[in-house]
Every structure is written in C-alpha cells, then in structure tokens.
Amino acid sequence: MPGDKFPLMDLKHGLRFPGESLGYRAARDKLLSEEIELRRHLERVAAHRRALPPGGKADDYLFDSEDGPARLSQLFEPGKQSLVTYNWMFGPERKESCPSCAAFLDALDAAAPHVMQRVNLVVIARSPIERLAAFKHHRGWRHLDLMSSGGNSFNADYFALTPDGMENPMLNVFHRDGNVVRHFWGSEMFYAPTDPGLHPRHNGTLDLFWNVFDLTPEGRGTDGLPRLTY
C-alpha cells in the first residue's frame, strides 16, 4: 500500500533559531523525528481509509434545508461524488448550541468555500431549520449548508444520537456511485476506548481550536473548553 515505507531523512536542515542552545537543538531534532513519523503515520492511516471497501447503502433521507426539502441524494452536486456531513449538537431540547460544536463550525465555515470545490459538505442538526438558520445568521456563518434532520432517523442511524437521547458530534462521509449512495466512513473513534486523560479526538485532525494548543507549552489543559461568548 502506498505510504507503508519511507526513506530515512537527514534531520540536519541547518536552521537555528536566535539564541537557541545546543541542548534545545538536540531536543528539537529528536522531536522533529517524531513529527516526521507522525506525518508518515497520518498518511498511512489516510491510505487505509481511502482503500475501504464500499459501505452500506444509505436510505434517501428527507431533510429540511434553508431552500426547502432535500433528499440525501440531492446533496451531491454534479461532478462531486463524496459528501461530508457533520452532526451539530443543537437538538430541539437544547437551550443553546453546544459551544464546542459552534467553535468547530466557526472554523469550518471559513474553510467551506475551499472544501466545496472538491466535495459536498453539509451540517446536520435535529432542531427546526428556522432555528438553525437563525443561529447561523447570529454567528455570522456565510458558507455552511444546514440541514434539519428532525423528521428522520439519520442521527440515530449514524451514531449522532444514542438510544437514551444523547447527541454526539459525528462526522460521516458518503460516496455516490451512479444512482447508489453508500456510507464510506464515520468518526467512530468517538465510541472507542480512550487512553487515560485523553478525549476521543475522533475529529482531532480537523479541529483548529485544539491543534493550536498542542503547539504551546501549556498544551490542551483540562478546563479550556470553548464557550459561545467570552
């Protein structure tokens, strides 16, 4: 499989930051080798993901969009065979949006015009479409396509709603082959066992909020969850 083997690299790139010590450079080079291996491992995982066999055929769910009713099959624009969906935790029983979802969608809204050059992208929540659109306007989102799933079983079927009514922020990808839409991938690491002290990180490579903290001495911390306002 592509990406399984890589040549060894010479880490001596010659770069030195102002005032750095020899000890800092030695530690930084050791870390750099780990960062390179992480890059290689991420590509290995991505290659395994791309090689998944066809998933289960999806029902042609009926959603409410800002432009009216829309079937799952209608969310695929011509020339784009993949559809990325994000389940926003903003069901009708919630007084307000999940703050972490809102922070994630703030960043995704900015990236959406670039993403949608190649794939289809929608955000799905269980509240009525009018409520979703009002929050979108209040938040200043300009590019996200919102879908209400309040009238169908999409959330429950794709693990964004548990049997006891708990919402989860699942990412799911669908692929269209001719007239058939199949599930391709879901962020089911959300449900997998986690290591002590770690969040599931099922969408960790996409979450700008947390990844910025990983670059700092303070790290992610334990009490730095996003809020709707500051």
Backbone as JSON, one array per atom type, in Angstrom:
{
  "sequence": "MPGDKFPLMDLKHGLRFPGESLGYRAARDKLLSEEIELRRHLERVAAHRRALPPGGKADDYLFDSEDGPARLSQLFEPGKQSLVTYNWMFGPERKESCPSCAAFLDALDAAAPHVMQRVNLVVIARSPIERLAAFKHHRGWRHLDLMSSGGNSFNADYFALTPDGMENPMLNVFHRDGNVVRHFWGSEMFYAPTDPGLHPRHNGTLDLFWNVFDLTPEGRGTDGLPRLTY",
  "N": [[0.85, -1.19, 0.0], [0.54, 2.28, -0.77], [2.71, 4.52, 0.9], [3.55, 2.92, 2.99], [6.28, 2.55, 3.39], [9.08, 4.61, 3.9], [11.94, 6.55, 2.93], [14.89, 7.03, 4.96], [15.55, 10.17, 6.6], [17.71, 13.02, 6.56], [18.01, 14.93, 9.29], [19.4, 17.22, 9.72], [18.9, 20.14, 8.91], [19.98, 22.62, 9.04], [18.81, 24.88, 10.1], [18.57, 27.39, 12.59], [17.24, 28.84, 15.46], [17.14, 32.2, 16.81], [19.37, 32.61, 19.5], [19.13, 30.0, 20.51], [20.04, 27.11, 22.46], [22.55, 24.47, 22.48], [21.47, 22.28, 23.74], [18.74, 22.74, 23.43], [18.56, 22.52, 20.63], [19.26, 19.83, 20.24], [17.14, 18.51, 21.55], [15.05, 19.5, 20.05], [15.58, 18.45, 17.5], [15.23, 15.74, 18.07], [12.51, 15.73, 18.65], [11.61, 16.55, 16.14], [12.07, 14.3, 14.57], [10.08, 12.64, 15.56], [7.83, 14.1, 14.78], [8.01, 13.9, 12.03], [7.63, 11.14, 11.74], [5.02, 11.02, 12.69], [3.7, 12.42, 10.65], [4.11, 10.61, 8.56], [2.69, 8.43, 9.59], [0.09, 9.43, 9.71], [-0.42, 9.64, 6.99], [-0.31, 6.95, 6.28], [-2.56, 6.01, 7.65], [-4.53, 7.51, 6.33], [-4.29, 6.41, 3.79], [-5.15, 3.78, 4.27], [-7.77, 4.39, 4.92], [-8.75, 5.45, 2.5], [-8.75, 3.13, 1.04], [-10.87, 1.63, 1.89], [-13.47, -0.81, 1.5], [-16.65, -0.7, -0.36], [-19.22, 0.78, 1.6], [-22.29, 0.38, 3.54], [-25.44, 0.65, 1.85], [-27.13, 3.74, 1.77], [-30.14, 5.07, 3.14], [-32.47, 7.19, 1.42], [-32.67, 9.81, 2.85], [-34.95, 12.38, 3.92], [-34.46, 15.73, 4.31], [-34.83, 18.99, 5.86], [-33.88, 21.89, 4.33], [-32.38, 25.18, 4.06], [-33.4, 26.04, 1.73], [-35.65, 24.56, 1.32], [-37.29, 21.26, 1.24], [-35.03, 18.47, 0.96], [-33.55, 15.62, -0.4], [-31.19, 13.08, 0.62], [-29.78, 12.14, -1.6], [-29.89, 14.36, -3.21], [-28.04, 16.09, -2.28], [-25.66, 15.92, -3.48], [-23.64, 17.57, -5.65], [-23.22, 18.07, -9.21], [-20.45, 16.3, -10.53], [-19.2, 15.96, -8.09], [-18.53, 13.42, -6.02], [-18.39, 12.7, -3.39], [-19.68, 13.2, -0.08], [-19.49, 15.05, 2.78], [-20.57, 15.0, 6.07], [-21.5, 16.73, 9.02], [-22.58, 16.27, 12.27], [-24.22, 18.45, 14.14], [-24.52, 19.37, 17.47], [-27.29, 20.39, 18.39], [-29.99, 20.0, 19.17], [-33.64, 20.07, 19.46], [-34.26, 20.04, 22.17], [-32.28, 21.38, 23.44], [-31.22, 24.38, 25.05], [-29.39, 26.07, 23.97], [-26.8, 26.12, 21.43], [-24.36, 23.49, 21.36], [-21.32, 24.54, 22.7], [-18.73, 23.69, 21.9], [-19.23, 22.52, 19.43], [-20.08, 24.81, 18.05], [-17.71, 26.33, 18.02], [-16.09, 24.66, 16.47], [-17.54, 24.74, 14.07], [-17.34, 27.43, 13.46], [-14.73, 27.61, 12.44], [-14.92, 25.77, 10.36], [-16.76, 26.97, 8.68], [-15.28, 29.04, 7.53], [-13.46, 27.55, 6.07], [-15.09, 26.21, 4.31], [-15.73, 27.22, 1.59], [-13.42, 26.52, 0.2], [-13.19, 23.76, 0.65], [-15.51, 22.87, -0.61], [-14.98, 23.06, -3.27], [-14.19, 20.62, -4.13], [-15.56, 18.55, -2.79], [-18.83, 17.7, -1.49], [-20.47, 19.3, 1.25], [-22.19, 19.34, 4.26], [-23.99, 20.48, 7.18], [-25.64, 19.0, 9.83], [-28.44, 19.01, 11.95], [-30.85, 18.47, 14.63], [-32.78, 20.32, 15.31], [-35.5, 22.52, 14.24], [-35.29, 23.89, 10.92], [-35.52, 26.65, 10.78], [-34.64, 27.54, 13.26], [-31.98, 26.71, 13.2], [-31.02, 28.24, 11.04], [-31.34, 30.8, 12.09], [-29.45, 30.82, 14.14], [-27.16, 30.5, 12.62], [-27.14, 32.94, 11.22], [-26.86, 34.72, 13.37], [-24.38, 33.94, 14.29], [-22.77, 34.6, 12.22], [-22.03, 32.94, 10.16], [-21.35, 32.19, 6.79], [-21.1, 30.33, 4.76], [-21.79, 27.67, 5.29], [-23.88, 24.91, 4.59], [-26.93, 24.11, 5.88], [-28.84, 21.47, 7.35], [-31.86, 20.19, 8.53], [-32.57, 17.43, 10.5], [-34.72, 16.67, 11.9], [-37.02, 15.32, 11.19], [-36.38, 12.74, 10.47], [-34.48, 9.63, 10.75], [-31.75, 9.91, 10.63], [-29.7, 10.85, 12.41], [-29.77, 8.99, 14.54], [-29.3, 6.62, 13.13], [-26.69, 6.93, 12.21], [-25.12, 7.19, 14.45], [-25.1, 9.65, 15.79], [-26.94, 10.17, 17.64], [-27.81, 8.74, 20.59], [-29.52, 5.8, 21.97], [-30.59, 6.67, 24.42], [-31.02, 9.33, 24.0], [-28.85, 11.09, 23.89], [-26.85, 13.47, 22.24], [-24.25, 13.34, 19.8], [-21.22, 14.52, 18.28], [-20.85, 13.57, 15.41], [-18.86, 12.85, 12.54], [-19.56, 11.96, 9.24], [-19.03, 10.32, 6.14], [-20.17, 10.06, 2.85], [-20.51, 8.31, -0.26], [-21.2, 8.55, -3.69], [-22.07, 6.34, -6.21], [-22.92, 6.17, -9.32], [-26.34, 5.88, -9.26], [-26.47, 5.11, -6.67], [-26.04, 5.67, -3.25], [-23.67, 5.31, -0.81], [-22.55, 4.67, 2.54], [-19.36, 5.74, 3.54], [-17.35, 6.34, 5.5], [-17.09, 6.83, 9.04], [-16.71, 8.77, 12.05], [-16.05, 6.91, 14.19], [-14.26, 6.53, 16.21], [-15.0, 8.03, 18.3], [-16.54, 6.39, 19.88], [-14.82, 4.46, 20.67], [-12.51, 2.9, 23.03], [-10.68, 5.15, 25.13], [-7.42, 6.57, 25.79], [-6.0, 7.13, 29.08], [-6.9, 10.28, 30.34], [-7.28, 11.48, 27.87], [-9.25, 12.98, 25.34], [-11.69, 11.63, 22.99], [-10.93, 12.51, 20.39], [-11.92, 12.13, 17.82], [-12.4, 13.68, 15.62], [-10.06, 14.99, 15.51], [-7.93, 15.83, 13.79], [-9.09, 17.79, 12.31], [-9.86, 19.83, 13.95], [-9.27, 22.98, 14.64], [-9.15, 24.56, 16.95], [-8.21, 22.93, 19.16], [-5.81, 21.94, 18.1], [-4.11, 24.13, 17.81], [-3.46, 24.67, 20.5], [-1.89, 22.45, 21.04], [0.6, 23.17, 20.15], [1.79, 24.69, 22.05], [3.53, 25.36, 25.22], [1.7, 25.04, 27.3], [-0.18, 23.26, 26.38], [-3.21, 21.36, 25.79], [-4.6, 21.4, 28.18], [-7.03, 21.02, 30.86], [-9.38, 22.34, 31.33], [-10.23, 24.03, 29.34], [-12.44, 24.34, 27.58], [-14.33, 25.42, 24.71], [-16.42, 28.37, 24.62], [-19.63, 29.89, 24.0], [-19.65, 32.66, 24.09], [-17.25, 35.14, 25.13]],
  "CA": [[0.0, 0.0, 0.0], [1.35, 3.49, -0.8], [2.94, 5.16, 2.18], [3.97, 1.99, 4.02], [7.71, 2.66, 3.63], [9.66, 5.9, 3.54], [13.39, 6.58, 3.13], [15.38, 7.8, 6.11], [15.81, 11.56, 6.28], [18.72, 13.74, 7.3], [17.31, 15.99, 10.01], [20.27, 18.4, 9.87], [18.48, 21.08, 7.87], [20.79, 23.83, 9.15], [18.08, 26.01, 10.68], [18.8, 27.69, 14.01], [16.5, 30.0, 15.92], [18.0, 33.1, 17.57], [19.63, 32.37, 20.9], [18.87, 28.65, 20.99], [21.19, 26.39, 23.0], [22.8, 23.15, 21.9], [20.5, 21.36, 24.33], [17.46, 22.95, 22.77], [18.6, 21.98, 19.27], [19.25, 18.37, 20.31], [15.78, 18.1, 21.89], [14.18, 19.84, 18.92], [15.81, 17.46, 16.43], [14.58, 14.49, 18.49], [11.08, 15.94, 18.43], [11.37, 16.62, 14.7], [11.97, 12.94, 14.05], [8.75, 12.16, 15.93], [6.86, 14.81, 13.95], [8.09, 13.3, 10.69], [6.97, 9.84, 11.82], [3.59, 11.28, 12.79], [3.24, 12.74, 9.3], [4.08, 9.36, 7.81], [1.62, 7.58, 10.09], [-1.17, 10.01, 9.26], [-0.62, 9.27, 5.58], [-0.63, 5.52, 6.25], [-3.96, 5.89, 8.06], [-5.35, 8.05, 5.24], [-4.27, 5.43, 2.7], [-6.05, 2.7, 4.67], [-9.14, 4.9, 4.83], [-9.12, 5.54, 1.08], [-8.85, 1.78, 0.49], [-12.02, 0.91, 2.44], [-14.43, -1.31, 0.5], [-17.92, 0.02, -0.29], [-20.01, 0.62, 2.81], [-23.69, 0.05, 3.39], [-26.29, 1.56, 1.08], [-27.82, 4.68, 2.64], [-31.5, 5.48, 2.82], [-32.54, 8.52, 0.81], [-33.32, 10.6, 3.9], [-35.51, 13.68, 3.57], [-34.08, 16.79, 5.23], [-35.27, 20.36, 5.6], [-32.76, 22.8, 4.12], [-32.78, 26.59, 4.0], [-34.09, 26.24, 0.45], [-36.78, 23.66, 1.23], [-36.99, 19.84, 1.42], [-33.94, 17.94, 0.13], [-33.16, 14.24, -0.16], [-29.75, 12.83, 0.71], [-29.23, 12.01, -2.96], [-29.87, 15.68, -3.83], [-26.98, 16.88, -1.68], [-24.47, 15.72, -4.31], [-23.61, 18.43, -6.83], [-22.6, 17.41, -10.37], [-19.0, 16.22, -10.52], [-18.68, 15.73, -6.75], [-19.07, 12.12, -5.66], [-18.31, 12.5, -1.94], [-20.44, 14.11, 0.76], [-19.04, 15.07, 4.17], [-21.61, 15.52, 6.94], [-21.14, 16.93, 10.44], [-23.75, 16.36, 13.12], [-24.15, 19.57, 15.08], [-25.29, 19.08, 18.69], [-28.2, 21.51, 18.6], [-31.33, 19.44, 19.07], [-34.71, 20.94, 19.95], [-34.32, 20.06, 23.62], [-31.19, 22.22, 23.94], [-31.49, 25.82, 25.15], [-28.44, 26.73, 23.08], [-25.9, 25.2, 20.73], [-23.13, 23.01, 22.01], [-20.25, 25.51, 22.43], [-17.61, 23.09, 21.16], [-19.68, 22.41, 18.04], [-20.08, 26.15, 17.46], [-16.32, 26.7, 17.75], [-15.66, 23.84, 15.34], [-18.21, 25.21, 12.87], [-16.77, 28.73, 13.12], [-13.57, 27.38, 11.58], [-15.35, 25.05, 9.17], [-17.42, 27.93, 7.79], [-14.25, 29.74, 6.77], [-12.82, 26.6, 5.15], [-16.08, 25.58, 3.44], [-15.63, 27.51, 0.16], [-12.29, 25.78, -0.36], [-13.54, 22.34, 0.7], [-16.6, 22.55, -1.53], [-14.5, 22.99, -4.65], [-13.93, 19.22, -4.47], [-16.54, 17.63, -2.21], [-20.03, 18.29, -0.91], [-20.33, 19.46, 2.7], [-23.39, 19.84, 4.93], [-24.07, 20.39, 8.64], [-26.95, 18.43, 10.13], [-28.87, 19.09, 13.34], [-32.23, 18.0, 14.77], [-33.71, 21.43, 15.51], [-36.13, 23.02, 13.01], [-34.35, 24.62, 10.07], [-35.59, 28.08, 11.11], [-33.78, 27.77, 14.43], [-30.6, 26.56, 12.75], [-30.69, 29.39, 10.2], [-31.23, 31.98, 12.95], [-28.15, 30.74, 14.82], [-26.17, 30.75, 11.57], [-27.1, 34.38, 10.98], [-26.32, 35.35, 14.58], [-22.95, 33.59, 14.42], [-22.03, 35.19, 11.1], [-21.6, 31.94, 9.18], [-21.76, 32.58, 5.44], [-20.88, 29.32, 3.72], [-22.24, 26.34, 5.66], [-25.22, 24.46, 4.2], [-27.54, 23.49, 7.05], [-29.93, 20.52, 7.13], [-32.57, 19.72, 9.72], [-32.89, 16.0, 10.45], [-35.74, 16.42, 12.93], [-38.09, 14.46, 10.7], [-35.9, 11.43, 10.01], [-33.67, 8.86, 11.71], [-30.35, 9.98, 10.23], [-28.81, 10.97, 13.56], [-29.73, 7.72, 15.26], [-28.72, 5.58, 12.27], [-25.25, 7.14, 12.03], [-24.47, 7.28, 15.75], [-25.07, 11.0, 16.32], [-27.97, 10.21, 18.68], [-27.83, 7.45, 21.28], [-30.88, 5.39, 22.34], [-31.1, 7.43, 25.56], [-31.24, 10.71, 23.6], [-27.65, 11.91, 23.94], [-26.32, 13.85, 20.95], [-22.81, 13.25, 19.64], [-20.79, 15.29, 17.1], [-20.26, 12.63, 14.47], [-18.56, 13.11, 11.13], [-19.8, 10.83, 8.36], [-18.76, 10.56, 4.72], [-20.93, 9.21, 1.93], [-19.99, 8.33, -1.63], [-22.19, 8.19, -4.69], [-21.62, 5.58, -7.37], [-24.11, 6.14, -10.16], [-27.52, 6.29, -8.51], [-26.41, 4.5, -5.34], [-25.27, 6.39, -2.24], [-23.22, 4.41, 0.25], [-21.73, 5.21, 3.62], [-17.94, 5.45, 3.3], [-16.54, 6.4, 6.72], [-17.64, 7.59, 10.16], [-15.71, 9.04, 13.09], [-16.47, 6.04, 15.27], [-13.32, 6.55, 17.32], [-15.73, 8.64, 19.41], [-17.09, 5.33, 20.73], [-13.76, 3.51, 21.01], [-11.85, 3.21, 24.31], [-9.7, 6.23, 25.08], [-6.31, 6.48, 26.73], [-6.26, 7.95, 30.26], [-6.71, 11.72, 30.23], [-7.41, 11.96, 26.5], [-10.55, 12.99, 24.7], [-11.7, 10.69, 21.86], [-10.22, 13.1, 19.25], [-12.41, 11.46, 16.62], [-12.22, 14.63, 14.51], [-8.96, 15.8, 16.01], [-7.09, 16.45, 12.77], [-9.83, 18.91, 11.71], [-10.27, 20.8, 14.97], [-8.25, 24.01, 14.77], [-9.1, 25.03, 18.33], [-7.32, 22.12, 19.99], [-4.5, 21.75, 17.49], [-3.27, 25.28, 18.13], [-2.94, 24.49, 21.85], [-0.85, 21.41, 21.04], [1.88, 23.77, 19.8], [2.24, 25.55, 23.15], [3.96, 24.67, 26.43], [0.56, 24.74, 28.17], [-0.95, 22.16, 25.83], [-4.68, 21.47, 25.76], [-5.15, 21.62, 29.51], [-8.19, 20.21, 31.26], [-10.57, 23.17, 31.59], [-10.25, 25.09, 28.33], [-13.46, 24.1, 26.57], [-14.83, 26.64, 24.09], [-17.7, 28.93, 25.06], [-20.32, 30.61, 22.92], [-19.18, 34.04, 24.19], [-16.14, 35.34, 26.06]],
  "C": [[0.89, 1.24, 0.0], [1.49, 4.08, 0.59], [3.4, 4.23, 3.28], [5.45, 2.14, 4.37], [8.21, 4.01, 3.12], [11.17, 5.83, 3.74], [13.75, 7.37, 4.39], [15.73, 9.22, 5.67], [16.96, 12.09, 7.13], [18.05, 14.93, 7.95], [18.14, 17.27, 10.13], [19.98, 19.4, 8.75], [19.21, 22.4, 7.96], [20.08, 25.02, 9.76], [18.4, 26.15, 12.16], [18.01, 28.93, 14.37], [17.41, 30.89, 16.77], [18.13, 32.7, 19.04], [19.43, 30.96, 21.39], [20.17, 27.99, 21.46], [21.4, 25.09, 22.25], [21.81, 22.12, 22.43], [19.12, 21.5, 23.7], [17.47, 22.31, 21.39], [18.56, 20.46, 19.28], [17.84, 17.86, 20.6], [14.83, 18.37, 20.73], [14.35, 18.85, 17.78], [15.17, 16.12, 16.78], [13.07, 14.59, 18.28], [10.75, 15.95, 16.94], [11.25, 15.23, 14.09], [10.62, 12.32, 14.38], [7.67, 12.82, 15.08], [6.84, 14.24, 12.53], [7.41, 11.93, 10.68], [5.46, 9.99, 11.95], [3.01, 11.6, 11.42], [3.12, 11.47, 8.46], [2.93, 8.47, 8.27], [0.26, 8.12, 9.69], [-1.45, 9.65, 7.81], [-0.93, 7.78, 5.45], [-2.1, 5.3, 6.62], [-4.88, 6.38, 6.95], [-5.41, 7.08, 4.07], [-5.18, 4.24, 3.02], [-7.5, 3.14, 4.54], [-9.6, 4.95, 3.37], [-9.37, 4.17, 0.47], [-10.02, 1.0, 1.06], [-12.92, 0.38, 1.31], [-15.74, -0.53, 0.6], [-18.67, -0.27, 1.0], [-21.46, 0.32, 2.51], [-24.46, 1.09, 2.59], [-27.08, 2.43, 2.04], [-29.25, 4.9, 2.19], [-31.48, 6.88, 2.22], [-33.32, 9.45, 1.74], [-33.85, 11.93, 3.34], [-35.17, 14.67, 4.66], [-34.85, 18.06, 4.91], [-34.02, 21.22, 5.46], [-33.28, 24.23, 4.14], [-33.52, 26.9, 2.71], [-35.28, 25.31, 0.27], [-36.36, 22.21, 1.41], [-35.89, 19.37, 0.46], [-33.63, 16.51, 0.56], [-31.64, 14.13, -0.04], [-29.12, 12.8, -0.68], [-29.14, 13.36, -3.67], [-28.77, 16.57, -3.27], [-25.66, 16.74, -2.44], [-24.56, 16.62, -5.54], [-22.92, 17.69, -7.98], [-21.08, 17.45, -10.28], [-18.38, 15.99, -9.16], [-19.32, 14.47, -6.2], [-19.04, 11.85, -4.16], [-19.07, 13.59, -1.2], [-19.95, 13.96, 2.2], [-20.15, 15.69, 5.01], [-21.08, 15.66, 8.36], [-22.43, 17.07, 11.22], [-23.52, 17.36, 14.25], [-25.06, 19.26, 16.28], [-26.14, 20.31, 19.04], [-29.63, 21.01, 18.38], [-32.37, 20.35, 19.7], [-34.8, 21.03, 21.46], [-33.23, 20.94, 24.23], [-31.61, 23.69, 23.97], [-30.58, 26.61, 24.22], [-27.54, 25.68, 22.44], [-24.81, 24.69, 21.65], [-22.0, 23.98, 21.69], [-19.09, 24.93, 21.63], [-17.98, 22.91, 19.69], [-19.63, 23.78, 17.35], [-18.66, 26.59, 17.12], [-15.78, 25.94, 16.55], [-16.26, 24.38, 14.04], [-17.78, 26.63, 12.49], [-15.61, 28.57, 12.13], [-13.98, 26.7, 10.28], [-16.04, 25.98, 8.18], [-16.4, 28.66, 6.93], [-13.6, 28.83, 5.73], [-13.78, 26.09, 4.08], [-15.95, 25.94, 1.96], [-14.5, 26.76, -0.53], [-12.61, 24.29, -0.43], [-14.53, 21.99, -0.41], [-16.22, 22.71, -3.0], [-14.36, 21.54, -5.1], [-14.98, 18.25, -3.95], [-17.75, 18.41, -1.72], [-19.89, 18.29, 0.61], [-21.63, 20.01, 3.26], [-23.26, 19.64, 6.43], [-25.5, 20.02, 9.0], [-27.24, 18.54, 11.62], [-30.36, 18.79, 13.41], [-33.23, 19.12, 15.01], [-34.36, 21.82, 14.18], [-35.17, 23.91, 12.23], [-34.37, 26.11, 10.38], [-34.69, 28.42, 12.29], [-32.3, 27.68, 14.04], [-30.16, 27.78, 11.94], [-30.52, 30.66, 11.03], [-29.89, 31.99, 13.68], [-27.03, 31.02, 13.82], [-26.02, 32.24, 11.32], [-26.47, 35.11, 12.17], [-24.81, 35.13, 14.69], [-22.12, 34.2, 13.3], [-21.5, 34.17, 10.11], [-22.16, 32.32, 7.81], [-21.8, 31.42, 4.46], [-21.44, 27.94, 4.04], [-23.66, 26.08, 5.18], [-25.8, 23.65, 5.35], [-28.7, 22.59, 6.65], [-30.54, 20.15, 8.47], [-32.95, 18.26, 9.52], [-33.97, 15.65, 11.46], [-36.83, 15.48, 12.49], [-37.63, 13.1, 10.21], [-35.0, 10.79, 11.06], [-32.18, 8.93, 11.42], [-29.41, 9.99, 11.43], [-28.66, 9.66, 14.32], [-29.04, 6.64, 14.43], [-27.21, 5.7, 12.17], [-24.57, 7.64, 13.3], [-24.27, 8.71, 16.26], [-26.14, 11.2, 17.39], [-28.05, 8.82, 19.29], [-29.27, 7.08, 21.65], [-31.46, 6.17, 23.52], [-31.2, 8.93, 25.27], [-30.04, 11.62, 23.66], [-27.14, 12.2, 22.53], [-24.8, 13.73, 20.93], [-22.4, 13.91, 18.32], [-20.09, 14.43, 16.06], [-19.97, 13.27, 13.11], [-18.85, 11.83, 10.35], [-19.56, 11.24, 6.92], [-19.54, 9.55, 3.89], [-20.35, 9.36, 0.52], [-21.08, 7.85, -2.58], [-21.53, 7.5, -5.86], [-22.82, 5.37, -8.27], [-25.3, 6.69, -9.39], [-27.54, 5.76, -7.07], [-25.52, 5.34, -4.42], [-24.94, 5.42, -1.12], [-22.45, 5.18, 1.32], [-20.29, 4.79, 3.37], [-17.15, 5.36, 4.6], [-17.28, 7.2, 7.78], [-16.61, 7.71, 11.26], [-16.02, 8.23, 14.34], [-15.43, 5.89, 16.37], [-13.94, 7.25, 18.53], [-16.21, 7.58, 20.4], [-16.02, 4.32, 21.16], [-13.15, 3.86, 22.37], [-10.81, 4.3, 24.13], [-8.56, 5.95, 26.07], [-6.57, 7.42, 27.91], [-5.95, 9.43, 30.0], [-6.89, 12.29, 28.85], [-8.87, 11.96, 26.08], [-10.53, 12.01, 23.53], [-10.93, 11.18, 20.63], [-10.65, 12.47, 17.92], [-12.36, 12.37, 15.4], [-11.03, 15.53, 14.78], [-8.12, 16.48, 14.94], [-7.78, 17.64, 12.12], [-10.06, 20.06, 12.68], [-9.16, 21.81, 15.24], [-8.06, 24.44, 16.21], [-8.08, 24.26, 19.16], [-5.92, 22.0, 19.4], [-3.57, 22.93, 17.72], [-2.66, 25.13, 19.51], [-1.83, 23.45, 21.91], [0.53, 21.97, 20.71], [2.5, 24.56, 20.94], [2.72, 24.75, 24.35], [2.79, 24.26, 27.33], [-0.26, 23.55, 27.69], [-2.45, 22.4, 25.88], [-5.28, 21.79, 27.11], [-6.36, 20.74, 29.77], [-9.46, 21.02, 31.42], [-10.72, 24.27, 30.55], [-11.28, 24.89, 27.24], [-13.96, 25.43, 25.98], [-16.14, 27.08, 24.74], [-18.35, 29.66, 23.9], [-19.92, 32.08, 22.91], [-18.07, 34.11, 25.23], [-16.21, 36.75, 26.65]]
}
